Amino acid sequence: MIRYDMMPTDRGELLVAINERGLVHVDFVAGLRPLPDMSDWRQDGEALAPFLAEFRDYFAGRLQRFTLPLAVRGTAFQQAVWQALCDIPYGETRSYGDIARAIGKPNAVRAVGAANGRNPLSIIIPCHRVIGQNGSLTGYAGGLPIKQALLTLERASR
């Protein structure tokens, strides 16, 4: 059973969903990627309260590392990429090439980009910290304005 709740942020509503093991989905509702089929999900603000509390602290600049249990599913390659994303320090950025090298696959830059785009836990798995080799902002499921806002928040809160 997947339970969810919505949290208002200054960048729009954030959808947060859990199962019995932990977080399974975090995304901005007005983002660029379609939301998952929620027809069999149940809204449960009480169950999500501790999860939303950490997000409130993050958006207030008081939390730099989440302690929430995760129940993310993906291929071994995706898991490796997502772990490398989690290793990017708060307020810092890395390029897709940096992530490819970090997982020992220096020629897999495009595959790293694809895995980054399939990240089901926006913010928690900080795909917003990945930028182009030349330092430019590149795609983000929530949209580039939200990506920029998250990076600005983190740099100001360091």
FISE-995343 format. One record per residue: residue number from 1; x negated, y, z of N, C-alpha, C in turn. Coordinates in nm, 4 decimals, always signed. Last residue first. Example, Ala and Ser with C-alpha at 12.3 -4.5 7.8 and 13.67 -1.06 7.14 Angstrom:
<rs>
R  seq       n_u       n_v       n_w      ca_u      ca_v      ca_w       c_u       c_v       c_w
R    2   -1.2850   -0.2250   +0.7080   -1.3670   -0.1060   +0.7140   -1.2900   +0.0030   +0.7870
R    1   -1.3190   -0.5690   +0.7800   -1.2300   -0.4500   +0.7800   -1.3200   -0.3300   +0.7800
</rs>
This chain:
<rs>
R  seq       n_u       n_v       n_w      ca_u      ca_v      ca_w       c_u       c_v       c_w
R  158   -2.4640   +2.7030   +0.3567   -2.5874   +2.6322   +0.3952   -2.6593   +2.6977   +0.5074
R  157   -2.2465   +2.8291   +0.2518   -2.2302   +2.7657   +0.3836   -2.3567   +2.6965   +0.4311
R  156   -2.3016   +2.9147   -0.0029   -2.2777   +3.0167   +0.0992   -2.2748   +2.9582   +0.2408
R  155   -2.3164   +2.6720   -0.1367   -2.4382   +2.7563   -0.1275   -2.4223   +2.8626   -0.0195
R  154   -2.0509   +2.5835   -0.1151   -2.1600   +2.5092   -0.0522   -2.2858   +2.5942   -0.0387
R  153   -1.9090   +2.7814   -0.2597   -1.8773   +2.7528   -0.1200   -1.9954   +2.6854   -0.0510
R  152   -2.0272   +2.7458   -0.5136   -2.0403   +2.8740   -0.4427   -2.0139   +2.8555   -0.2942
R  151   -1.9382   +2.4868   -0.5748   -2.0818   +2.5138   -0.5624   -2.1072   +2.6453   -0.4877
R  150   -1.6609   +2.5343   -0.5796   -1.7174   +2.4387   -0.4836   -1.8670   +2.4625   -0.4650
R  149   -1.6423   +2.7202   -0.7916   -1.5990   +2.7585   -0.6569   -1.6570   +2.6646   -0.5512
R  148   -1.7297   +2.5649   -1.0085   -1.8062   +2.6824   -0.9674   -1.7703   +2.7240   -0.8257
R  147   -1.5176   +2.3786   -1.0116   -1.6562   +2.3334   -0.9928   -1.7419   +2.4502   -0.9433
R  146   -1.3057   +2.5495   -1.0704   -1.3087   +2.4812   -0.9400   -1.4493   +2.4312   -0.9103
R  145   -1.3773   +2.6321   -1.3316   -1.3626   +2.7314   -1.2239   -1.3656   +2.6670   -1.0844
R  144   -1.3822   +2.3790   -1.4756   -1.5061   +2.4501   -1.4415   -1.4893   +2.5594   -1.3357
R  143   -1.1733   +2.1146   -1.3508   -1.1943   +2.2342   -1.4314   -1.3173   +2.3102   -1.3832
R  142   -1.1615   +1.8746   -1.2269   -1.0793   +1.9814   -1.1708   -1.0843   +2.1092   -1.2517
R  141   -1.3521   +1.7298   -1.3683   -1.2107   +1.6917   -1.3801   -1.1173   +1.7982   -1.3249
R  140   -1.5925   +1.9029   -1.5489   -1.5469   +1.8665   -1.4151   -1.3981   +1.8406   -1.4253
R  139   -1.8717   +1.9666   -1.7695   -1.7389   +1.9180   -1.7353   -1.7153   +1.8830   -1.5900
R  138   -2.1261   +2.1959   -1.6529   -2.0682   +2.1058   -1.7522   -1.9391   +2.0509   -1.6954
R  137   -2.3140   +2.4864   -1.6215   -2.2046   +2.4060   -1.5685   -2.1503   +2.3219   -1.6824
R  136   -2.6677   +2.4742   -1.6928   -2.5310   +2.5194   -1.7191   -2.4299   +2.4283   -1.6505
R  135   -2.9243   +2.3833   -1.6718   -2.8696   +2.4560   -1.5583   -2.7264   +2.5031   -1.5770
R  134   -3.0069   +2.2206   -1.8723   -3.0475   +2.3609   -1.8817   -2.9900   +2.4472   -1.7683
R  133   -2.8826   +1.9819   -1.8093   -3.0290   +1.9889   -1.7991   -3.0782   +2.1336   -1.7989
R  132   -2.5765   +2.0555   -1.6291   -2.6536   +2.0265   -1.7493   -2.8028   +2.0438   -1.7250
R  131   -2.5046   +1.9152   -1.3016   -2.5023   +2.0212   -1.4020   -2.5832   +1.9760   -1.5236
R  130   -2.3378   +1.8023   -1.0205   -2.4129   +1.7621   -1.1397   -2.3923   +1.8670   -1.2479
R  129   -2.1719   +1.8591   -0.8137   -2.3123   +1.8998   -0.7981   -2.3988   +1.8608   -0.9181
R  128   -1.9301   +1.7434   -0.8566   -1.9402   +1.8864   -0.8880   -2.0847   +1.9366   -0.8771
R  127   -1.9478   +1.4935   -0.7540   -1.9782   +1.5067   -0.8963   -1.9868   +1.6538   -0.9380
R  126   -1.9800   +1.3825   -0.4673   -1.9899   +1.5204   -0.5160   -2.0339   +1.5348   -0.6621
R  125   -1.7424   +1.2184   -0.3311   -1.8544   +1.1802   -0.4171   -1.8779   +1.3050   -0.5017
R  124   -1.5737   +1.4234   -0.2247   -1.6385   +1.3236   -0.1387   -1.7612   +1.2663   -0.2085
R  123   -1.5111   +1.5698   -0.4704   -1.5632   +1.6362   -0.3509   -1.6374   +1.5356   -0.2619
R  122   -1.3193   +1.2982   -0.5988   -1.3753   +1.4331   -0.6131   -1.4077   +1.4902   -0.4753
R  121   -1.3140   +1.0003   -0.6403   -1.3152   +1.0718   -0.5116   -1.3845   +1.2075   -0.5262
R  120   -1.3395   +0.8632   -0.8756   -1.2046   +0.8795   -0.8225   -1.1976   +0.9623   -0.6938
R  119   -1.5278   +0.9252   -1.1575   -1.5317   +0.9337   -1.0116   -1.3910   +0.9569   -0.9556
R  118   -1.5559   +0.9353   -1.4242   -1.4604   +0.8373   -1.3721   -1.4570   +0.8349   -1.2184
R  117   -1.7605   +1.1119   -1.4766   -1.6255   +1.1505   -1.5135   -1.5180   +1.0560   -1.4619
R  116   -1.9794   +0.9556   -1.4015   -1.9487   +1.0774   -1.3260   -1.8038   +1.1194   -1.3517
R  115   -1.9759   +0.7733   -1.6076   -1.9479   +0.7271   -1.4710   -1.9103   +0.8450   -1.3820
R  114   -2.0475   +0.9484   -1.8181   -1.9193   +0.8769   -1.8215   -1.8802   +0.8285   -1.6818
R  113   -2.3027   +1.0312   -1.7362   -2.1962   +1.1290   -1.7540   -2.0587   +1.0637   -1.7540
R  112   -2.4312   +0.7846   -1.7470   -2.4198   +0.8526   -1.6180   -2.3079   +0.9567   -1.6252
R  111   -2.4227   +0.7475   -2.0202   -2.3472   +0.6548   -1.9346   -2.3303   +0.7134   -1.7948
R  110   -2.5988   +0.9504   -2.0966   -2.4585   +0.9554   -2.1395   -2.3716   +0.8645   -2.0532
R  109   -2.8391   +0.8590   -1.9755   -2.7820   +0.9892   -1.9404   -2.6340   +0.9968   -1.9783
R  108   -3.0079   +0.6362   -1.9700   -2.8634   +0.6184   -1.9585   -2.7904   +0.7483   -1.9238
R  107   -3.2790   +0.6340   -1.9573   -3.2193   +0.6536   -2.0888   -3.0665   +0.6475   -2.0864
R  106   -3.3482   +0.5760   -1.6902   -3.3723   +0.7101   -1.7436   -3.3108   +0.7369   -1.8807
R  105   -3.2518   +0.4165   -1.4554   -3.2051   +0.4011   -1.5938   -3.2229   +0.5340   -1.6670
R  104   -3.2834   +0.4458   -1.1806   -3.3761   +0.3602   -1.2542   -3.3358   +0.3328   -1.3977
R  103   -3.1350   +0.6302   -1.0550   -3.0828   +0.4932   -1.0506   -3.1694   +0.3972   -1.1327
R  102   -3.2813   +0.8599   -1.1069   -3.2652   +0.8176   -0.9672   -3.2131   +0.6743   -0.9576
R  101   -3.2484   +0.8949   -1.3820   -3.3799   +0.8538   -1.3298   -3.3683   +0.7998   -1.1870
R  100   -2.9793   +0.9736   -1.3793   -3.0206   +0.8551   -1.4551   -3.1557   +0.8041   -1.4052
R   99   -2.9999   +1.2099   -1.2309   -2.9241   +1.0972   -1.1761   -2.9642   +0.9681   -1.2472
R   98   -3.1505   +1.3674   -1.4069   -3.2023   +1.3401   -1.2724   -3.1318   +1.2184   -1.2121
R   97   -2.9694   +1.3796   -1.6212   -3.0977   +1.3112   -1.6371   -3.1597   +1.2771   -1.5027
R   96   -2.7746   +1.5402   -1.5114   -2.7397   +1.4022   -1.5462   -2.8669   +1.3194   -1.5634
R   95   -2.9291   +1.7318   -1.2459   -2.8827   +1.7119   -1.3833   -2.8436   +1.5654   -1.4027
R   94   -2.8115   +1.8619   -0.9331   -2.9012   +1.7755   -1.0100   -2.8443   +1.7640   -1.1504
R   93   -2.7965   +2.1022   -0.6645   -2.7473   +2.0402   -0.7872   -2.8562   +1.9523   -0.8472
R   92   -2.6902   +2.1763   -0.3240   -2.7904   +2.1617   -0.4300   -2.7261   +2.0974   -0.5518
R   91   -2.4991   +2.1723   -0.1279   -2.5425   +2.3029   -0.1769   -2.6482   +2.2971   -0.2850
R   90   -2.6116   +1.8725   +0.0116   -2.5085   +1.9768   +0.0137   -2.5684   +2.1076   -0.0358
R   89   -2.8185   +1.6597   -0.1912   -2.7921   +1.7387   -0.0704   -2.6854   +1.8470   -0.0928
R   88   -2.7201   +1.3660   -0.3381   -2.7529   +1.5058   -0.3692   -2.7204   +1.5894   -0.2451
R   87   -2.6215   +1.1200   -0.2718   -2.7553   +1.1527   -0.2216   -2.7978   +1.2959   -0.2551
R   86   -2.3900   +1.0939   -0.4105   -2.3792   +1.1164   -0.2657   -2.5138   +1.1543   -0.2039
R   85   -2.4975   +1.0299   -0.6584   -2.4305   +1.1593   -0.6403   -2.4207   +1.1934   -0.4922
R   84   -2.5852   +0.7720   -0.6053   -2.6851   +0.8754   -0.6350   -2.6240   +1.0150   -0.6204
R   83   -2.3357   +0.6499   -0.5806   -2.4244   +0.6561   -0.4636   -2.5311   +0.7632   -0.4841
R   82   -2.2455   +0.6739   -0.8426   -2.1741   +0.7443   -0.7359   -2.2579   +0.7531   -0.6088
R   81   -2.4296   +0.5061   -0.9741   -2.4232   +0.6500   -1.0061   -2.3575   +0.7258   -0.8913
R   80   -2.3616   +0.2618   -0.8551   -2.4987   +0.3144   -0.8435   -2.5010   +0.4645   -0.8707
R   79   -2.0944   +0.2370   -0.9348   -2.1267   +0.2441   -0.7920   -2.2662   +0.3028   -0.7711
R   78   -2.1294   +0.2131   -1.2119   -2.0594   +0.3282   -1.1565   -2.0921   +0.3458   -1.0090
R   77   -2.2645   -0.0365   -1.2146   -2.3299   +0.0840   -1.2662   -2.2631   +0.2091   -1.2094
R   76   -2.0692   -0.2054   -1.1097   -2.1978   -0.1920   -1.0387   -2.2700   -0.0659   -1.0851
R   75   -1.7491   -0.0362   -1.1385   -1.8504   -0.1321   -1.1814   -1.9774   -0.1114   -1.0992
R   74   -1.5332   +0.0319   -0.8552   -1.5936   +0.0618   -0.9842   -1.6940   -0.0462   -1.0191
R   73   -1.3488   +0.1759   -0.5917   -1.3783   +0.0595   -0.6739   -1.4354   +0.1055   -0.8070
R   72   -1.3587   +0.2930   -0.2564   -1.3697   +0.3202   -0.3991   -1.4090   +0.1931   -0.4736
R   71   -1.2947   +0.3478   +0.0056   -1.2537   +0.2191   -0.0525   -1.2547   +0.2319   -0.2048
R   70   -1.4512   +0.4959   +0.2891   -1.4237   +0.4952   +0.1454   -1.3849   +0.3550   +0.1001
R   69   -1.3926   +0.6856   +0.5826   -1.4148   +0.5547   +0.5210   -1.3713   +0.5583   +0.3744
R   68   -1.5525   +1.0042   +0.6359   -1.4339   +0.9259   +0.6059   -1.4688   +0.7883   +0.5490
R   67   -1.7318   +1.1954   +0.6846   -1.7490   +1.0701   +0.7595   -1.6335   +0.9740   +0.7339
R   66   -1.9102   +1.4299   +0.4795   -1.7872   +1.3620   +0.5185   -1.8184   +1.2320   +0.5909
R   65   -2.1041   +1.7034   +0.5452   -2.1089   +1.5601   +0.5150   -1.9824   +1.4933   +0.5689
R   64   -2.0462   +1.9634   +0.6092   -2.1348   +1.9393   +0.4965   -2.1424   +1.7929   +0.4562
R   63   -1.8110   +2.1850   +0.7304   -1.8450   +2.0435   +0.7149   -1.9301   +2.0245   +0.5908
R   62   -1.7372   +2.4501   +0.7295   -1.7832   +2.3934   +0.8565   -1.8295   +2.2489   +0.8455
R   61   -1.6109   +2.5748   +0.5187   -1.7567   +2.5864   +0.5273   -1.8146   +2.5295   +0.6552
R   60   -1.3501   +2.5292   +0.4764   -1.3804   +2.6410   +0.5659   -1.5311   +2.6604   +0.5822
R   59   -1.3579   +2.2968   +0.3293   -1.3199   +2.4203   +0.2596   -1.3436   +2.5437   +0.3453
R   58   -1.4285   +2.1194   +0.5423   -1.5159   +2.1382   +0.4256   -1.4852   +2.2722   +0.3583
R   57   -1.2042   +2.1359   +0.7079   -1.3340   +2.1801   +0.7580   -1.4324   +2.2041   +0.6440
R   56   -1.0137   +2.0239   +0.5327   -0.9969   +2.1619   +0.5802   -1.1301   +2.2170   +0.6319
R   55   -1.1221   +1.7648   +0.5108   -1.1185   +1.8523   +0.3931   -1.0987   +1.9980   +0.4339
R   54   -1.0801   +1.6748   +0.7721   -1.2175   +1.6890   +0.7221   -1.2210   +1.7779   +0.5984
R   53   -0.7988   +1.6778   +0.7763   -0.8726   +1.7619   +0.8705   -1.0169   +1.7813   +0.8226
R   52   -0.7291   +1.4812   +0.5955   -0.7086   +1.6200   +0.5566   -0.7816   +1.7162   +0.6494
R   51   -0.7909   +1.2603   +0.7560   -0.8619   +1.2809   +0.6294   -0.8504   +1.4273   +0.5867
R   50   -0.6121   +1.2748   +0.9680   -0.7561   +1.2852   +0.9950   -0.8389   +1.3090   +0.8690
R   49   -0.3574   +1.2657   +0.8133   -0.3984   +1.3811   +0.8945   -0.5484   +1.3856   +0.9233
R   48   -0.2573   +1.0446   +0.6858   -0.3597   +1.1223   +0.6153   -0.4162   +1.2365   +0.6988
R   47   -0.0617   +0.9500   +0.8535   -0.1781   +0.8639   +0.8260   -0.2920   +0.9422   +0.7625
R   46   +0.1150   +1.1736   +0.8388   +0.0557   +1.1312   +0.9663   -0.0692   +1.0466   +0.9442
R   45   +0.2004   +1.1896   +0.5727   +0.1178   +1.2958   +0.6299   +0.0495   +1.2566   +0.7592
R   44   +0.2568   +1.0014   +0.3334   +0.2427   +0.9721   +0.4760   +0.1470   +1.0732   +0.5381
R   43   +0.4224   +0.8792   +0.0496   +0.3689   +0.9976   +0.1168   +0.3716   +0.9736   +0.2673
R   42   +0.3276   +0.5907   -0.1202   +0.4170   +0.6462   -0.0186   +0.3505   +0.7693   +0.0460
R   41   +0.3336   +0.4615   -0.4566   +0.2639   +0.5208   -0.3433   +0.3677   +0.5780   -0.2466
R   40   +0.4482   +0.3788   -0.6897   +0.4582   +0.2874   -0.5751   +0.3771   +0.3358   -0.4548
R   39   +0.4015   +0.5977   -0.8583   +0.5384   +0.5504   -0.8384   +0.5530   +0.4541   -0.7212
R   38   +0.1772   +0.7241   -0.9405   +0.2036   +0.7255   -0.7970   +0.3402   +0.6674   -0.7636
R   37   -0.0732   +0.6898   -1.1621   +0.0677   +0.6538   -1.1441   +0.0926   +0.6388   -0.9945
R   36   -0.3048   +0.9680   -1.1268   -0.2692   +0.8259   -1.1356   -0.1183   +0.8065   -1.1219
R   35   -0.3117   +1.2618   -1.3363   -0.3044   +1.1980   -1.2047   -0.2672   +1.0509   -1.2223
R   34   -0.5409   +1.3423   -1.6007   -0.4065   +1.3071   -1.5526   -0.4128   +1.2382   -1.4169
R   33   -0.7801   +1.6040   -1.5638   -0.7504   +1.4624   -1.5855   -0.6115   +1.4310   -1.5320
R   32   -0.7995   +1.8696   -1.4953   -0.7959   +1.8354   -1.6370   -0.7580   +1.6897   -1.6613
R   31   -0.5873   +1.9662   -1.2126   -0.7117   +1.9413   -1.2841   -0.6897   +1.8993   -1.4283
R   30   -0.3879   +2.0137   -1.0332   -0.3850   +2.0903   -1.1577   -0.5117   +2.0707   -1.2401
R   29   -0.4669   +1.8513   -0.8186   -0.3438   +1.8210   -0.8918   -0.3421   +1.8909   -1.0275
R   28   -0.7872   +1.7283   -0.7666   -0.7052   +1.8491   -0.7739   -0.5868   +1.8210   -0.8648
R   27   -0.8282   +1.4234   -0.5802   -0.8333   +1.5003   -0.7040   -0.7493   +1.6262   -0.6908
R   26   -0.9096   +1.1147   -0.4627   -0.9083   +1.2564   -0.4256   -0.9218   +1.3345   -0.5556
R   25   -0.8505   +0.7826   -0.3604   -0.8354   +0.8842   -0.4643   -0.8325   +1.0236   -0.4024
R   24   -0.9105   +0.6181   -0.1509   -0.9121   +0.5586   -0.2842   -0.9008   +0.6629   -0.3942
R   23   -1.0386   +0.5874   +0.1774   -1.0033   +0.6744   +0.0648   -1.0129   +0.6004   -0.0678
R   22   -0.9582   +0.2702   +0.3393   -1.0121   +0.4053   +0.3337   -0.9655   +0.4816   +0.2113
R   21   -0.8220   +0.0321   +0.3834   -0.9668   +0.0365   +0.4064   -1.0249   +0.1773   +0.4057
R   20   -0.5545   +0.0588   +0.3174   -0.5862   +0.0145   +0.4540   -0.7355   +0.0217   +0.4854
R   19   -0.5896   +0.3600   +0.1212   -0.5296   +0.2286   +0.1437   -0.5720   +0.1858   +0.2843
R   18   -0.5103   +0.7035   +0.0368   -0.5839   +0.6002   +0.1103   -0.5128   +0.4651   +0.0958
R   17   -0.5504   +1.0185   -0.1261   -0.4812   +0.8900   -0.1122   -0.5726   +0.7881   -0.0447
R   16   -0.4813   +1.3513   -0.1912   -0.5690   +1.2627   -0.1149   -0.4910   +1.1343   -0.0890
R   15   -0.4806   +1.6234   -0.4012   -0.4163   +1.4950   -0.3762   -0.5177   +1.4048   -0.3067
R   14   -0.4639   +1.9616   -0.3474   -0.5545   +1.8486   -0.3518   -0.4752   +1.7240   -0.3152
R   13   -0.3506   +2.2520   -0.5184   -0.3255   +2.1366   -0.4327   -0.4255   +2.0245   -0.4579
R   12   -0.5780   +2.5359   -0.5466   -0.4660   +2.4516   -0.5847   -0.4552   +2.3303   -0.4946
R   11   -0.7821   +2.6753   -0.4340   -0.7964   +2.6370   -0.5750   -0.6847   +2.5457   -0.6224
R   10   -0.7387   +2.6977   -0.1685   -0.7376   +2.8225   -0.2448   -0.7548   +2.7977   -0.3942
R    9   -0.5137   +2.4210   -0.1135   -0.6452   +2.4850   -0.1028   -0.6365   +2.6161   -0.1801
R    8   -0.2849   +2.1978   +0.0417   -0.3081   +2.3228   -0.0314   -0.4503   +2.3725   -0.0075
R    7   -0.2698   +1.8560   -0.0047   -0.3243   +1.9604   +0.0808   -0.3428   +2.0868   -0.0019
R    6   -0.0609   +1.5722   +0.0084   -0.1130   +1.6858   -0.0668   -0.1615   +1.7910   +0.0319
R    5   -0.1103   +1.2229   +0.0628   -0.0540   +1.3515   +0.0995   -0.1201   +1.4567   +0.0118
R    4   -0.0426   +0.8656   +0.0594   -0.1039   +0.9896   +0.0122   -0.0415   +1.1098   +0.0809
R    3   -0.1104   +0.5173   +0.0493   -0.0424   +0.6310   +0.1114   -0.1160   +0.7572   +0.0690
R    2   -0.0675   +0.2082   -0.0954   -0.1409   +0.3345   -0.1017   -0.0517   +0.4436   -0.0446
R    1   -0.0844   -0.1184   +0.0000   +0.0000   +0.0000   +0.0000   -0.0887   +0.1244   +0.0000
</rs>
